[in-house]
């Protein structure tokens, strides 16, 4: 008998294999069309002269060769977001700068790109001063001998990406981050760098990376440190030493390093998606950190809850080992670690308070938890332990002893297998747990451990040297841009249209009688080049797919499956590839079926693959809505407004509310610049009466990173940085 549709979806959860797709990360300061000035020089003196004469859009190329610097190469010039000043080697790695001096970026240097060099000069000669902003170091090798630091970062909004830092055999650090006064440098983006070979040093101050000092620890950095690889780095006992607040540290790989990631001073950092292999893992001091979706394997110790010797909130010195309070340690996977979760002893130690350890998977190795010293008001819940040396200090109500059914993939990372008791059984509410170790979203019915079973694209993975550093590859793998986007349909029953774009093969969209259509609003322009269709009960549907760029535009057919004879299964979706097409709205129309006598159109998944279009977006792409000026009833005057331009929340994950002030009647322009994909959108471009205005924007289509709001009123310009999570 032929299958007939029912309105109750199956309750079985299907596991589908994960295919690693690393997202495309673009040059932060890709120049938009405009006037540029190119010049090639053949000496350091000529290079300095060219820098002194540079203007926005200048590109200065140093011819390949080896150069000896005896005085600083000083940069104080300013480019713009659309036309940075680029100082580059003729070819990547083709220029070596040795000697006793290097690049010194001094205030007011801004929008400077330093690209493609090999630095072998003395240590502590690559510096950035307070007051610099929006500068980038990319595709360089730092191998600078002698005591001192390889790169000093100061100022705000800088990017350090795809560099190799290697062979630090003398005292000092690869990267040192500072600030001004008590404020740490803000909104830095450090990603895809390779840190290699730092033998052990004696004494303090030899961390691989030192992000701040105790005096900066209570200031918020709002920086992102992601997709970096550490191998064979010892230095001292601290690898990445964080001495500031509000950092995001994610998707880094730490392999074969004797030193430890340490939250030494500061509060409210978010640590997720990191891979720790044969290393002392993570040590935690300070308050309100969130530690989730990390993967620990073969570590001497995985997670160390610091035993504090002071409480900064009660007046203890900032140099104290601040007692950890209200820290979440949730949804992590720990495999074969000698010590799993530990709070070590300390003479007269204050211990920790209100630590939550929940929904972790701990398999093999020592006792699940070892706690010494005060441990006040802890929460233990929903953990799975298996083949450990007992539960240790973990109370019986905080875990179940059951095989989690996890297995390693080819890269050695452990993922959930079909039938795992961890699937969909997490306890408690953790709204800040938004992604797993593969970069896949976590939304509802969460799985325990670092892995979330999902058919969403994998956007993170354990790293190898070929993925990072000066010659690291940048993947252009397509993403499913239809995932969780706005969707409408010609009709539906209780199986709603959202069921076809939610990444879940147990939900679906259904409507009858055929033909029926389903339309996805991608939320912005994308260059799409592939579609996948999965039908309910493996049906053979005949369908076509069309696209258009605007809501008022006309559809153009991109896929014609009117004579389709292929079943659309979970294991083998009906897949079509085609030359890239710019599209925002994509519609599938299911017309008929073969080998099925019913009248239902029913799809488990409709996937659309592409990348964001490089052309500029318009206001419709970001679904902008605006509001009228604030009324007198709100009791706020223009003069009392504390800022000309504000946006909140910042950092933002989806919707942001932008406030701007117009002090006198006139023409106003408000732009949002996506500095990662080199796009901009006009939010406001019209005459305005004096007043205080609001704009609400949905930024869900923007990639994570640092973006720019610019308000222009006559000759006055105000700029505000946004951090997209």
N, C-alpha and C positions, 0 to 999 in steps of 0.2 A: 504494500500500500504506500502511496506517495505521502510524504510528510505534510501535515497541515500546521499552520501557525498557531501558537498559543500565546497568551498574553503574560505568562509568568516566566521570567528568565530563569535559566538554570542556576542553581546555587553552587555548582562546582567551579572552583577557581583554577584556571588553566595557566600553567607555567610555559612561557615562551623563552627561547634562548636569547641571551643578550649579545648584541653586536656593538662593539665599541665604535662610537662616532664622536670624535673630539671636535668641539665647535670651532668655527673659524674666528680667530681673533685678529682684528685689523690693527694696523699702525694707528696709534692714538692721534697723531697730528697729520693725517693724510691731507695734503693740500687740496683745497677746492680750486676750480679754474681761476686763474688770475695771473698777474704779471710775476714772473720769476726772473732771477738774475743768476746765471751760472758762471763759475770761474774755476779754473784749475791752477793750482800753485805747486811749486816744486821745492820749497824751502819753508822752514818754520817761521822765519822772519816775514816771508811773503804771506804765509798763513795768517800771522798776527795782523798784518796790514789789511788783508782782505776782511778779517773779522771786524776790525775797527771801522771799515767802510761799509759794512753789511747793512742791508735794509730788509724789511719784511719780505719774505719770498726768496731771499738769496740762498743759493746752494754753492758752497765752497768745497771743492774737491782737492784733497792732498794726493799727489801722484804716488803710486806704489813705491815703496822703498823703506829704508831704515833711517831714522832721524834721531838726533841727540838733543834733548832740551836742557838748557842750562838756566832758563828763566821761565816763569809761569806763562802759559798761553791764556791770556785773560779775556774773558767774555763778559761784557756788560750790556750788550745790545738786546733789543726786544723785537721779536716777530709778532705774529698774530696767530689766533687759532686756525685760521684758514690758510695763512702763509707763514709758516715757521721759518726760522733761519736754520739751514741744515749744514753741518760741518761733517764731512764724510771722507772715508778712505776711497781711493779709486776703485778698489774691489774689496769685498768683505774679507778681512784678515790680511790684506795686501800691504798695510802700512804698520810698521812698528815704531813706537815712540819710546826711546830709552832716555837715559840721562838722569838728572836730579830734579826735574820739574815736569809738570803736566798741565792739564786743563784746570783752570780756576774760574768757576762761574760766580760772579759777584753781582750784588744788587745794582741795578734793577733787571738783570737778565731774565728774559721770559720767552717762552716758545722757542727754545733752542733744541736742536736734535744733534746728538753726537753719535756717529754711526760707523761701525766697521773696523775699528782700530784694534791693534794689539799693544797693550801698555806694559812695558818692562822697565819703566823708570822707577825711581825710589818710591817706597811706600809713602802714604799720606800726601800724595801730590795730585789726586783727583778729588776736587772739593767743590761744594756748593754752599754758598753763604746764605744767611738769613736775608729775606727780601727777594730772593729768586722765586720764580714760579713757572709752572707749566713747561718744564724742561724734561728731556728724554735721553737716556743712555740706552742704546740698542745695538745688538750684534757686535759687541766688543769682547775682547779677552783681557782680563786683569791678571797679571802675573808679575807683581811688583815686589822686589826683594827688600829686605831690611825691616827693622822694627817699625810698626805703624799700621795704619788702616788702608785698605785698598780704595774704598770709596766713602766719602763723607756726604751724607744727605742732610740738607737743611732747606728751609723754605717750604712752600706748599705746592700741591698738585703736580708733583713730579711722577714720571714713569721710568721704571728700570726693568727692561725686558730682554729676553734672549741674549743674555751675556753669560760668559764663562768666567768664574772666579776660581783660581786654582793655585795649588802649591804654596800655601801660606805656611812657610817653615820657620818664620821668625815671629816674635810676639806681636799681637795686634789682631785686628778683626778684618773680615772680608768687607762688611758693610757696617757703618755706624750711623745712627739716625739721631739728630739733635733737634733743637727748637730755639725759641726766643723767649727769654724770661722763664716763666714756668709752663709755657705752652709748647708741647711737642709739635713737630712738623705734622701737617694735616693733609689728608686725602692723597696719600702716596699710593701708587699701584705698582707693586713689585711682583713680577710674574715670569714664568718660563725661563728662569735662570738656573745654571748648573754650578753648584758649589762642590768642589772636589779637592781632596788631599790637603787636609790641615792637621799635621801631626800634633800630638799633645804638647802643651806648653805648661810651664809651672807659673804659679801666681795668678792673681785675679785680673780680669780685663782682657781675656783672650778668647771670648766667645766667637763663634763663627759669625753671628750677626747680633749686634746689640741695638735694640730698638728702644732708645730712650735712656734716661737715668732716673733715679728715685725722685729728683726734684721735678720731673715732668709727669710723674706717675698718675696724678689725679686729673690731668688734662686729657681730653678726648682727641684721638688721632683720626678716627674714621677712615683708616687706611685698609687696603686689601693686600694680603700677602698670599699668593695662590700659584699652584701649578709649578712649584720650584722643586728641584731635585738636589738632595744632599747625599753624598757618598764619601766615606772615609774621612769624615771631619771629626776631630777630637777637640782641639783647642783646649778649653778647660771643661768643667763638668756641664756647662750650659752651651747649647748649640744655637738656638734662637732664644735670646733672652729678652723678654718683653717687659719694659718698664714704662708703660703708658696705658691708657684706658681706651676701650672701644676699638679694638682691632678685629678684623675678620681674617682668620687664618684657615685656609681651606685647600684641599686637593693637592697638598704637597706630599712628596715621597721622601722618607728618611730611611736610608738603607746602609747598614754596616757602619754606623757612626757610634762611637763610644760616649758621645755627649747627648744631652737631653734638651728637648723643647721645654722651656720654662716660662710660666707666667709669674715673673719674679715680683713685680710691683704693678699695681693698677687693677682696674675693675671692668666688668661688663664686656669682656671679649668673647667672641664666638669662634669656636674651634671645631671644624667638621670636615669630614670627607678625606682626612689625611691617612696616609699609609705608613705605618711604622714597622720596619723589618730589622731584626737584630740590632736593637738600639735600646737605650733606657726609657724610651717613650716620652710621657708628658708629666711634668710636675706643676702643681697648681698652688698659688697663693693669691690672695685678694678675694673680692666679692662678686657675686652675681654673674659668674661666667657660665656659658652654656657649652658643654662638650658632648657632641653627638656624631653618629655615623662615621666614626673613625675605625680603622682596621689595624689591629696589633698582632703581629706574628713573630714568634721566636725572639721575643724581647727579654732582656734580663729583668726588667720590670715594665709593665704596661702603663699603669696610671698611678701616680703618686699624689695623694692628697696631702699637701704640706701641713706640718704641725707648727702652727704659728708661734712666734715669740713676742708678738705685740698685736695690738688692735688699733690701726690707724684712725678709725672712726672715733675712738675714744681718746685720741691725742698722742698715740705712740709715734715715734719718729718715722718719717717716710722711708728710711733705710731699713725698717723692720721687715721681718718675714711676716707680713700681714696675715692674720688668721683667716683662713678661707671660710666664708659665710655664704649660704644660699647658692651653692654651686650645683648645677644639674650635670650629672654624668649618666647619659641615657643613650640607648640605641647604638651601642658600640659592639664590635665583635673582637674577642680576644682569643687567640689560638696558640697553644703550646708556649706560653710565656713562663719563665721560671717563677716570677712573682706577678700576680695579676693586678689586683687593686690593693694599694697599700697606703696606710698612714704610718710613717715611721715614728719612733720615739724621740723625745727631746726633753732634756732636763728642764723642769718647770715650764714645759710647753703648754700653750693654750689650746692646742688641738684644732678642731674645726667645729662649725655649727651649721645645722640645717642643710646638710649635704644630701642630695637625692641621687640614689643609684638604682636605676630602673630600666627594664626592658633591654638589658645587655645580654649577649651570648658569650659565655666563658667556657671554652673547651680545652681540656688538657692543661698541663703545667702544674704549678703549685696550687695552694689553697686559693679559693675564689677571692677571699678578702683577708687582709691582715691589718688589724687596727691596733695601734698603741697610742696611749695618751687620751685626753678628753675627746669625746665624739658625741656632741650634744644634739639631741633632737634630729637624728638622721631619718631618712625614708629609704627603705629597701623594698622594692616591689617588682614583680613581673620578670625577674631575671631567670635565665636558663643556665644551669651549669651541667657539665658532662665530662667525665673522666678527669676531673681535677683532683688534687690531693685534698679532697674534702671541701666543705663550705667555709671553713675557717671562721672568721668573725661575722660572716653573713648570716643573719637570723633565719630560722626555718621558714618563716612566713614570707620571706623576701625572694624566694627562688623555687623553681621546680627542677628536679634532677631527672632530665629526660634528654634523649639524643636529639639535638637540634636539626640533624640531617643537613649539615653544611659540607660542601666539598670544594676543593680548590680548582680554579680554572688554569689555563696554561701559564698565566702570569703568577700563579700562586696565591691569588686572593680568593677567600672563601665566600661562596654564595649559597643561598637557600636552595634546596632541592624539593622536588614535588613531594607533597605529603608532610613537609616540615611542620612541627607543632608551633613554630614561631610565626607562621603565616597568619596574619590577621588577628593575632591574639594579644597585641600590646595592651597594657592597662594604663589608665590615667590619661590626662589631657595635656598635650605638649604642643601648643600652637607654633612655637618657635622652631620645631623640628620640621623642616621644610624640604629636605633633600636627603638622599642616601649617598653612599660612598661612590656610586657610579654617576652622580649628578642627576639622578632621576627624581622627579617630584614625589613627595610624600604628602598625602592629603587626608585620607580617611581610612579606617580599618588598618592601622599601621602594622607592619611586621616588626618583630623584635630583631635586634642586632643592627649591623651597619647596612645590610642589604634590604632593599624593598623590591619585591617581585613586581615587575612592571614591563609593559611593552613600549614604554616611552624611550626615546633615544638616549643612549648612554653618552654622557658628555664629559666624563672624567674617568681616569684609570690610573693604575700604578705606572709611574714614569720610568723611562729608560733614557740614557744620554742622548739618543738620536732625536728625542722630542723637545729638548731644551738646549740652552746655551747658544753660542755664536752661530752654530750651523744647525740649530734645531729646526725641524720641519713644522710648518703651519698647515694644519689639515683644513681642507675645504669640503669636508664631508657634509652632505645635505642633512637637514633636520626636518622632522615632521612639524611643519609650521601650522598645521590644523589643530594640533593638540590643545584641547580645552579652550578653543576659540568660540566666538559667538556663532550660533548655528540656528537656521530656520528651516522649515520644511513645508511642503504642500499639505501635510496632514500627519497625524500620529495617533497611536492609541496610548496605553500607559507606558509604552516603551518610547521615551521622548527623544527628540533629535540629538540632545547632548550625549546620548548613549553611543553615538557613532564617532565621537571625537574625544572621548575621555581616556583613551589608552587602556581600557579595560575590556578584555574579550568576553567577559560574562554579562556585559550590558549591550543593548542594541537599540536601534531606531526601527520602528515598524509603522507602516501605513498601507491602506488599501482603498480602492483597487488600483492596480497598476494601470497607467504610468503614475509614478510619484517622484518628486524631486526633493533633494536636500541641498541647502546652500550654506557654505562656510564663509564667514567674514574674517579674513586673516588679520584684520586690524591695522593694516598698512600694506604698502606695495612690497611684493616679494618676487624674485625671479624663480619661478617654479619649473621643474623639469622631470618630475616623477610623481606618479600616483599609485596607491595600493588600495585594493578593495577586498574586504572580507565579508562574506555573506553568512547569514544565519543558516545553520544546518548544511553548510557546504554547497549551497545552491548555485546553479548556473544561471546567472542573470545576463540579460542583454541591456546595455546601458550606454550612455554617452556622458562626457564631462566637458563643461564649458567654463570660460573665465571672462572676467572683465575687470577693468581698473577702477571704475567709479560706480557708485550705486545707480547713477542715471545712464550709464553707458550701455552699449550693446554687447551681448555675449558672443564669444568666438569659440568654436569647438576645438578642443585640444586632444580629446580621446574619443574614438569611435569604436565602440564594442557592440554595435547593433547586431552582429552575427557571432557573438561570443559563444564558445562551446566549452570553456574552461571553468571548472568549479573554483569558487573563491573561498579557499580554506585558510585556517589559522596558520598552518604550516607552510602553505604556498598561496599567498594572496595573489589576486589577479593584478599584475604589475605592468604599468606602461611608462616608458621613458620617452622624452621628446626634447627638442631644443628649448632652451630657457624661454619662458613666457612671463612677462610682467603681469601680475595679477593681484588683486585684493579680494575679489569675490569669485568663488569657485563653486559650481553647481554640478551635481551628479543627478541624472534622471534615469531611474530604473523603469524600463519600458515593458519587459516581458521576462519569462523564464523558460528554461528547458529542463525536463526531468522533474518538474514540480507543477502540480495541477491547480494549486491555490492561487489566490489573487493578491497575496501580500508581497510588498517590497520590504525587505528586512535586512539591515546591514549591521554587522558587529563593529566594523571600523571603516572609516573613510580617511585615508592618510594622504597628505599633500606634502611633498618634499621640495625644499628650496632654501634660498638664503635671502636676506634683506636686500632689496634693490639698492643700488648705489645712488640712484637719483634722489634728489631732495624730497622729503615728505611734505605734505600739506596738512592743514589743520584737521581735515577729515581723517587722515591716517591715524591721528592720536585721539580721535573722538573727543574733541574739545568742547566744553560748555563754559559759558561766561556768565557773570552775574553783574547786576547793576551796582552803582556806587553805594557805599554804606550810607545809611540815613542818619539824621541827627539823633534819632531814638537810640542809636547804638552808643552815643555819648563818646565818640572818638573823633578828634579833630585831626586835620592833616598835620598841623604843627606838632601834635602830641604823638604822632606815629613814630615808633622807635626805629624804623628802617624804611628805606624807599622800596626795597624788594625783599620779600620773605617767601619761604616755601616750607611746608610741613606736611607729613613727617619727612625728615631728612636725617638719616638714610630712608629711602622709600622702596617698597617692593611693588606697588601697583599704582594706586590713585594718589595724586599729590594736589594739594591746594596751594595756589600761588597768589600772594597778595602784592599788589604794586600801588604806588602812590603817585598821583599826578598833581603837582603843586599849582600848576596854572594851565589854563586852557591851551590846547595845542595838539600836534600830531605825536602819537605814541607808537613805538614798535617794541614788541616783546618776542624774543626768539628763544627756542630751545634747541641747543646743538648737541647732537649725539656724536661725541668726539671719538667714539670707538669705530663707528661705521661711517664717519665723516658725512653726516646728514644734518640738516637743520630744518626746523618747522617754524613757521610764523604763527604765533598764537594771537597776537594783536597787531594790527597795522591800520590805524584809523585815528581820526580826530577824537579827542576826549575832553570833556569838561573836567575841571579840577575836582578831585575826589579820591577816594580809596576804593580800589577795585579788586575783584577776585576772579581767578580762572581756575577751573578744575580740569586736570588732565589725567588720562589713563596711560601710564607708562609701562604697562605690562609687556609691550612689544619691544622695548628697549633691552639690550644686553646689559648684564651687570657691569658696573664700572663707574667712572666719573664723567658727569655730563654738565653742561653749562647753560644757565639762564642769563640772558642779556636784555636789559631794559634800556631803551634809548628814547630820550625826551629832548629834542633839539640837539644841543651840543653835549648834553649830559648823558653819560653812560654808566650804568650800574651792572656789575657782574656778580652772579651767585653760583657756587658750585653745588651740584647734587650728587649724592652717592646712591646709585641704583643697586639694590641687593639682588 
